[in-house]
């Protein structure tokens, strides 16, 4: 069979799919000058290829099928097409599927959105693989039969049994991409790697654990994949897409030892929790090529976090880890969520203040979004006011908040980006300036800039973003 694999590129804002928000995806449609710059930077560095599509391509190719890749644009003919689904761009995906079916191509959807919200796609396709797609694709590849309707694709418990992703089949030539030292991640992103599936945590707002259970690959299998990639690409940049990379400290140490023992020259980044890191482990990771990490802070109030199923991390430990990363030259990106049900103006202002004080290299602020299938969705469903599912993008308030209007929360989101990135100390941290005289001057300038932000906020909305 000729199988078309589609990870469609959106024409509105910057859209991330695949493993982002568990696969529901996010869309940053710029709403200020600061977010316009951030959206541009994300397009250059965060347009990462789909790891799930790379696995699907490997399964099909191993069975002898002809794999064709598209991100949209020119029509591609085939016997069957598999399209990666998302919540934030489902209308364009459905329209593409309609066009392919009009050409006589059978179309199926994969991913969490099609699995949890089949009603968005079932009138536009011939089948949906419900669950992680690999098992369903294996059956199709082996039998040569195209499925019909809603087909259960069971999770594969032995992740080592999967073939390694075929990046050559689902990307353009990425070998010529170059890195910029201050960003760590190269232009064009890097190569995603899943060392595990699912998530062992219980955050009620997170979709990472609702499609399948938590499983981990063997370290030997992960090292074999990295070694294979090193044979194909010189010094590849690897993006571990596990929601909790350092969940098991011993596994991290074994991985680092294996990278060095095999002489693998890589640079890599990962997402994790700060309480699953310590100074000794960071040093070990750094020696193996670890140069960037992302992590969730979410909010500053421990009670708010606990009510959302998230275990609070002591702020002293957060500061210790960020400071050590700064000394080592490890890029840090902190994630924050604004608009928990317990939030008000002052609590969000406190979160923004903490974000600037913590001093991570980058910060991402989003509005609390109840995703279908999560416990948070069930809790907030009676408050939902948004009927357009594409607005469940991480940057739009979709429910009636008990303490803040939509305008207020959107303003606070913009203020968060402005106060974090538009301050002298951000640039000083970014450039790693340590000179005490310069830092004293930067502190004074920060105070003046914050006063200006407050004056502008009072003029805009009659109150400053301060607690």
N, C-alpha and C positions, 0 to 999 in steps of 0.2 A: 504494500500500500504506500501511497504518497500521503504523508501526514503533515499538515501545516500547523505549526505552533505559533501562537500569537500572544505577545505581551504588548498591548496597544499603547502607544504614546499619546498622552492627552495634549490637547491644544489650549488648555486653560490652566494658568498658574503652573505650579510645580507639583506633580503627582508622584507619590511613591506607592508601590503595591507590594506584591509578593509576601515578604515576612513583616512588613511594616503594619503595626497595629494588628498583628496576628494574620494579616492578609486583607483586612478590610480596606487598608490604604489610608493615605492622608492627602489633602490638597492645600497647599499654601497659595492662596490667591492674594497677591500683595494688597495691603490696605493702608500703607504708609511708605514714606521714603526709606525707612530702615528695613521694613519687610520686603521692599522691592529689591534692595541689595542682597538680602538674605536669600530670597527666591532665586536670584541670578547665581549666587554662589552654590546653592544646592543643585542647580541644574548642571553646573560644571563638575561638582565633586560627589554628588549623591545619586546620580542616575545609574544605579547599580543593576546589573543583569539579574534575571530571576533564577534563583537556585533551584526552585521546584521545576521550572521548565528545563533546566539543564539536566536534572535527573530524568525527567520524562524523555528528553531527547536521547539520553544514554540507553534507556530501556528499549526504545523503539529501534535505535540503530543496531543494538546488540541482536535483535531479532530479525535484522535484515531489511527493515523498512526504510523508505526514502523520507528524510526529514527536511522540511523547508521552514524557514524562520521568517517572521515578519513582525514589525512594530506598527503596521498600518501602511498607509501610502498606497503603492501599486497593488492591485489584486494579485493573489497567489492561488493557482489552481491546485487541487488535490482531491483525494478520495474522502478525506475526513480532516476536520480542523479542530484543534483543542485551543480554547481561548482562556487565558487567566482572568478570573473575575475579580472585581473590586466593588466596593460600595460607592466610592467617591466618583467613579466614572462609568457606572453600569449602563447608562443610556447610550453612550458611544459604543460600548462593547456589544450591546444588544443590536444596535444599528449595523455594526460590522458583521455580526452573525447573520442578520437578515440578508445582507448583500451577498455573503458567501453562499447561503442556501439558495438564493436566486440563481447562482451560477451552478447549482447542482451539487454542491459540497455538503456533506453531512457535518454538523457542527455540535461540539460538546463543550461544556464549561467545567472548569476545575477551580478549586480554591474555597476558602471559608465562606465567602459571600454567597456563591451559588449553593453551597452546602446548607447554610443556615437560612438563606432567603431565596429559595428556588423560584418563588413567585415572580421575581424580577427578571428571570431568564427563561422560564419554561415555555413561553410562547415564541421564543426566538431561537430555539435550538432543538436538536434531536435527542440529546441526552445530557445528563449532569452526573458527574462522578462525586458522590457524597462522601466526604472525608478526605484524608490525605490521598493524593491521586495515584501514587505509584502502584499500588496493588491492582487498581482498576485498569491502569494502562498496561501492566504486565499481562493481564488476561486478554486484553484486546490485541496486544502484540503477538501473543502466543497462538491465539485462535484465528486471528485475522478477521474476526467478526466485530462489526461496529455496534456498540450498545444502543439501547433505546430506553427512554424514560429516565427515571431517577434510579441510579445504580449505586449501591453501597460499595465503597472502596475501603476495605478494612485497613486499620493501621498495621504497619509492618513492625513487629517487635524486635526482630534481629536487623538492626540498621546496617550492620556490617555486610549483610547479604546484598545490599543495593550496589549497582555499578557506580563508579565515580562520575560526577557530572561532566557532560560533554560541552565545554564552553565554546569549542570551535563550531558547534552547530547552532548556538543561540546568541552569538555576539558577533560584532565586527572584530577586526584585528585590534586587540587591546595591548599588544606587546609594545606598541610605539607610544603609549601614554606615558607622560612624565609626571614626576612628583614635585611639589613645591615644599621646601623644608618646613615652612611655618605651619602648613596645613596638615602635614603627615600623609593624609590620603591623597593619592594622585588624581590629576584631572581625568575624568571618566570613571572615577570610582575605583573598584578593585574586584577581587573574586570572592563572592560570599562562600562561606563554609559553615555547614551545620554539624557541630560536634554532638548535638543532642536535638531532640524534638520535644515540644511542649514546654511546660514550666512547672517547677515544684512549689511555687509560691501560690498564695490564695487571694491576691488583690481582686476585689469584686468588680473593678472597672476594666480589667485587662482581658482581651480576647485570646491571649497566647495559649491558654490552657483549656479552651472549650471545644477544640476540634478533635484532639487525641491526647492520650496520656503522655507522661514524661518518660522518655527513654534516652539512653546515652550510647554512643558508639565506643568501641574499644580504642584506646590510645594508639595501638599499633595500626589500626585501620585509618585513623585520622592522619597519622604520620605518612602512611603509604599514599594517601591522597595528596598531601602537601608535596611529597617527593615527586609524584607524577606531574604535578603542576610546575614544579621547579625544572623538570626536564623539558617542559614546553615553553615556559616563560622565564626570562632572566629576572631574578629577585622579585617575585610576584608580591603584590600587596594583598593580603588576605583579610577579609572582614568576617570574623566569627559572628554569626547571626543568632546565636543562642541568647535567649532573654537573660540568662544567668550563667555566664561563662565560667565563673570561678566558684560555682556552687560547692564543688568538692576540691578542696585544697590539694590533696594528694594527686588527683588527676592532673591538675595544672602543673605541678612540679614534675610529674612523669612526662607530660607533654614537652615542657621546656628542656628537660634532660634529653629527650628523644630528638628534638630539633637540633640541639648542639652535637649530639653523638653522631647523627647522620650528616652533619655539615650542611644543613639546609639554610640557605641565605634568603630569608624572608623578612618582611615587615608586616606586622599585623595589629589589628585593633579588635576590641570586644566590648560588649555591653554586660554590665554586672551590677551587683549591689556593693556599696562601699564597705559594709560590714563583712563582706566575704573577701576582703583584701587587707593585707598588713604590709608593713615596710619591707620585711624580708621577702615576701612573695612578690611584691612589686619589683624588687631588685632582680629576682630570678626571672620574672617575665621580661623585664627590660633587656637582660642579657640574651634572651632568645629572640628579640626583635619586636617586642611590644612597644608601640609608640603612641597609641591613642586609646581612649576609653570613653564610653558614655555610661551614664548611671542616672537613676531616678532619685531626686530629692522630693519632688511632688509638692509638698507643703511643709510648713514649719511646725504646725500644731500637732503634737503626738496623738491627741484625742481624735482629731479629724482623720489622721492616717489609720488609726485602729478601727474606726467605724467603717473604713473602706477595705479592711482586711489586710492592710499593709503594716508590716512591723517597722516601727520608728528606729532610726539609726542615730545614736548620740551625736550631737553637733561637734563635740570635741574630736570624735573619731573622723567625721567628715573632713574637718579642717586639717587634721594630721595627714590624711591620705592625699588631699589636694595639694598641700604644701610639699609633700615628698614628690608628687608627680611634677610639680613646678620645678623643683630642683633637678630632677632627672631629665626634664625635657619631654615628659609625656603629655600630650594634648588631652584635655579633659572637656567633656560636654555634659552639662547637667540638664536634666529634664524637670520641668515644673508644670503642675496642673492647677489652673485657676477655675474656681466655681464649684468646688465641693458644696454639698448642701449646707454644711455648717459655715461656709465662708461668708464674710461680709467685706465691706470696703477696707476696714482696718486689717483684717487677717490677710487679705491679698496684698495690701501695701507692705505688711510685715514680710511676706514671702518674697516680694520684689526686693525689699531692702536686704534680706538675707542673701539673695542671689548675687547681688552686687558685692556684698561683703565677703562671700565665700571665695569669689575670684576664680571660678573655673574659666578655661580658655574660651569656651562657648556656652551659651545657654539657649534652651528651647522652651518656649512657653506655649501651652495649649489650653483650650477651654475644655472642661470636663465634658466628655461625650459618652452617652450611654449606648454601647454597641449591642446589637441583638445577640442573645445567647448568653450574655454575662449576667451575674447576679445584680449588678448595678442597673442593668436595663429593666429588670423586673421591678426594682425599687422605684425607678424614676418614670416608668411607663405611664402612670396616671398623670404625670406633669408634662408629658410631651406635647409640644405645640407645632413642631416642624413636621411637615408631611413630605417634603422632598428629601429622600434618603441621601442624595448626593451632598446635602448640606451637613451630613454627619461626618465632617471632614477634619475635626480636631480644632478648628478655628472659629466655629460658629456655635452660638448657644441654641440648643434645640429643644429646651424645656423651660417651663416657667420656674425661675429661680426664686426661692422664698425670700431672699434678702436683696437681690440686685436685679435691675432691669437689663434687658439685652443691650441697650446703649451703654449703660455703665460698665458692664462686663467687657464689652468690646473695647471701650476706652481704656480700661485697666490693662487689657492685653496689649494694646498699642503702647501704653505707658511703660509696661514691663520691658518691651524691646528697646524703647527709646532710652530709658534710664540705665539699662544694662550696657548697651553698646555705645551710647553717646555720652561718654564721660572720660576724662583724661586717664584715670586709673586703669580703664580697660585697655587702652593703648599701651600704657606702661607695663601691664601684666603680659600683654600680647608680645611685646618686644623684650620681655624678661629683664627689664631695667631694675637693678638692685641698689644703685647709688643712693645713699641715705638723703643727701641734699636734694636730689631730683625727686625722690619719693615724698619728701616733706612738701616740696612745691606742688607736686601732683595732688596731695591731700588737700592743700589749700584751694587748688583749682577745682577739685571735686565739689567742695562746699559751695563755691560760686556757681558751678554748673547746676547743682541740685537746686539752688535758690531760683535759678532761671527756669528750670523745669517746673518748680512749684508755681511760679508766677504764671507760666503758660497754662498750667492745669487749672488754676483758679479762674483764669480768663475763659478757658474752654468749658469747664464743667462746674465751676464755683467751689471747688475744693481740691487740695493737693493730694497726690498719691503718696500719702505719708500716714503712719500709724500713730 
